[in-house]
Amino acid sequence: MITENQVKGLIKAHNNNNDEEFRKIILQIANEEAKLEHHDFSRELKTLANSTKRGQSVLLDTIQKNLIIKKYEPKETFSDLIVSHDIHIRLRTILKEYNKSKKSKDYGLSHRRKLLFEGNKGTGRTYTASVIASELNLPLYVVQLDRLVQKYIGETQSKLRQIFNSIDTNEGVYLFDELDNFCIIDRNFLDEFMQFITQDFSNSIIIIITNNKKIIEEASLRTFDEILHFKMPTEEEIENIYRNKLSSFEEGFVASNQLIFQSQLLAHSEIVRVCDEVIKESVLNNQKISEARILSLVKARVSQF
């Protein structure tokens, strides 16, 4: 419910042509309405708040200047994504629900937007976030958790509030990477972070990346609309990576069984790096791509583990 002080504040901000203060009070009211589960009204208020042009992205600009958030405009497409069949299906559902979110809202439903990506490094988690943003024509905001925790010791709660206010007012895909590292540094950080996640009712898509979902309590896991587990690539996925990356440079290239077998200890991103390296050598030396050379690069990477 709107308070007497909020009404006075709105009138004062209007009389002083203070768009940012006017917007700030509207967002306060919207958040309070969301807590009362008046979600439609809350979203309408946030839309109105964003119509104030001068103050629309002041908060986002501030936290971007402090390098807490980096903004990207990814161009990857769904056809570029090589993940398991199960993840493909679930991602299609996420994209479909977002694109038809207005229809869902008419029935009091919301699209899936709080996502947890679990798995080993290099298995396509960050790349998948880029694909989601690109397919939905949304900016990708990567939250620099290391900078947040290390530079703003004692201020993490206020900085998290700024970030989630931005999530409210600047629609996009927000990626929080390597959550595990910061839970080890400060367990209270995870508790505060999950509280903000639970209280978020924006339209933005929030993606959390972790190496192990067990760091999050069972009750908090229910906050997420989807938990996707990214695994090391299967033989079929390895073959597809080589085909997709190399066939345009070496027409009809098909990975041999030996190459697929040797590549099984590499994550998706490592295989992509091998392909990029052999392509670069081919271009610079004006020679055909050799599977023998690919095998040597694969063995060199495997030996580093």
N, C-alpha and C positions, 0 to 999 in steps of 0.2 A: 504494500500500500504506500502511496506517495505521502511524504510527511510535509508538515507545515514549512520546515526549513528548506526542503527541496523546492517547494512552490516559490518561496521567496528567492531562492538562489536562481531559479529559472528566469524569473522576472528581472532580477538584477543583471544577470548575464545578457539578457535580451536588450535591456536599456543601454548597457555598456558596449553593445556589439561584440561581446566576447564569445565567439563561436566555440572555442575550445572548452571553456567552462560550461557553456550550455550543453555541449555534447557530453561532457564528463558526467553531469548530473543525470542526463537521460540514460546513460549507460549504467549508472548506479541503480536507478529505478528498474531498468531492464533486468539486471542481475538479481535484484530482490524479487521481482515477479517470477523469474525462472526458479528460484528457490521455493516459491509457492506453487510450482508446477503449472504456471500460466505461460507455457512455452510459446504459444502462437503470439500472444501479446508482447512477450519479451522480444521475440524476433522482429516484430513490427517496430518496436521502439528502437532496436539496434539499427534497423534500416533507416529510420528517420534520423538517428544520430549521425549516420555516415553521410547524410545529404548535406551536412555543413562542410563546405568545401575547404575552408581555410584550415580547419583542425583535423581533417579526415585522417591524415597519415602522420601526424606529428609524433605520436608515440612510436610508431614503427621506424620512422626516420631516426629517432633518438637511439633506440636500441641497436639499429643497424650501424650507426656511427660508432657505437661502443663495441662493435664486432661481436655482439651476442648472437645476432641472427645474420645469416648470409642469404641473399635472394638469388634464385636461379630461374631461368626460363628454359626448361629441358625440352628437347625435340625428339626423344626416343619414342618409338611406337610399340604397340602391343605385339606386333609381329616380330620385333627384335628380341622379345623376352623369351629366354629359355629356362623354364622352371618345370616343376612336376605338373602332371595333368590336374591333380587336385587343386594346386594353387592357381592354375590357369582358370579353372571353373569358378573358384571363389573370388578371384579378381574381377572376372566378368560380371559377377553379381554385384560387387561393390561399385563398379563403374555404372552399371545399369541403374542401380538404386539412386546414385547421385544424380544422374541425368533425368530421372523421373521423380526427384524428391518432392516437387510441388504436388504431384498426384498423391504421393504418400501422405503428405501433410494434411491433405483434404480429409484423410481418414484417421487423422491423429497419430500417424506413424512417422518414424524418422529413418533416414538412410544410415547404413553402417559407416561409421566415420572414426571410431576409436580402434586402432589396429595395433596389434603386437606382433612384430616379426622376430622369431627366434631362430638361431642357427649359427653355424660357423662363419667366420669372416670369409668374404669372397664368394659366398653362395648366392649372391644376387639380391640381397635385401635392399641395399641403397639404390641399386639400379631399378628395382621394382617400384620404389617410391617415385623415382624420376618418371617412369612410364605412367604411373597413375596421374601425376601432375600434368604430364604432356597430353595424355588422352582426354583429360577433363579441361584442358586449356586453362589450367590454374598455375600460378607461380609456385615454386618449391622453396620453402623457407627452411634452411638447415640451422637448427639451434646449436650453438657452440657451447655444449655443456661443460667442456674443460675450462673454457674462459669464464663461464659463469661461476663455477665452483671455486676455481683457484684465485681469480682476481677479486671476486666479490664475497670473500669470506665474511660471514655475519650478515650479509645482505641478500642471501639467496631467496628468501621468501618474498622480499619486495621486488626483486628482479623477475622471479617467476610470475608474480602478479602482473608485471608489465608485459611479459611474454603472452600470458593468457588473455590479457586485455587486447593485445594485438590479434590473437587468434579469433577473438570475438568480432573485431572491427575490420580486419583485413583478411578476407576469405582466401584460403589457399590450402596447400598441403604442407603441414609442419612436421619436420623430421627431427626426432630426438635420438641421437646415435650413442652407442656404447654406454648405456645406462649403468651397466654392471660396475664399471670403474669408479663411478662417483658414489655408488652405494657403499663401496668398501671404504672410501674416504670419510663419508658422513652418512650414517644410516638415517638420521633425521631428514636428510635431503629427500630420500625416497618417500618417506611418509608425507612430507609437505607436497612433493610432486604429485603423488597419487591423489591427494586431496583436491588439488587443482584439476586433475583429469576428471575426477568424479563430478565436480561442480560445473564442468564445462558443458554448455548447451548451444554452442555456436554451430555454424554450417561448415566450418573448416574440417578437413580431414587431418587427424593426428596419428602419426606413425611412431611407435617406439621400437627401437632396435635393441635386442639383448642377446647375449650368448647363452643365457640360461634363465628361463622364465621362473625358475624356483626361487629366485631372489625376491619375487613379488608374492605377497601373501595370497592364499587361496581366495579370500574374500575380495581382495582388490582385483584379482584376475577377472572376476565377473563384470568388472567395469568395461572391459574390452568387448567390442562387437564381434571381432574376429581375432583369432590367434593362429598365425600361419607359421609352420615349421619348415625352414629351408634346409635341405639336406645336400650332401655332396652330390655332384652330377652322376646320373646313371650312364650306362654305356650309350643308350640312345641319345641322351642329352649331350654327351661328349661328341658323338658323331655329328649332331646338329650344329654344335658350336663351330667345329672345323668346317663344315659345309657352308654355313652362313658367312663365316669370316673369310674363307679362302677361295670359294668358287668364283667370285667375281674377278679374282686375280689369276687363278689357275682353273680354267673352265673344266667343269666336270670333276673337280677334286673330290675324292672319297677317301676318308681315313681308313687305313688298314686295321685289322684286328689287333695287330701288335701295337700300333699307335694308340688305339683306344685303351688297350690293357695298360700300357705304360702311363697313360694320363689319368688313371683312376685315383691317384693320390693327390691330384690337383683340384682345387676349387674352380668354379666357373671363371672368376676373374683372372686366375693364374693361366688358364688355357687361352683366354682372350689375349693376355699379354704375350704369350708364346706366338700366337698368330700375328699380332701386331709387329713383333720383332722380325719374324721371318718375311713378312710383307715388306717391311722397310728395307731389309737386306736385299730382297728381290728387286725392288725399285732402284735402289742406289747402285747395285752391281749389274743391273740390266740382265738378270738371269731368271730362269724358271724356279718356281718353288719346289724344293726338294723335300720329300718326306724324311729322308735320312737326316737332313738338317733340323727338321721339326723334332724328330726323336732325340737328337742331341740336346736341343734346348729344353725339352721336357725333362730329360734325365738330369740336366744341370739344375733345374728348379727343384726337382724332387730331392736331390742331394743336399739342398739347403735346409731341409726340415730335420 
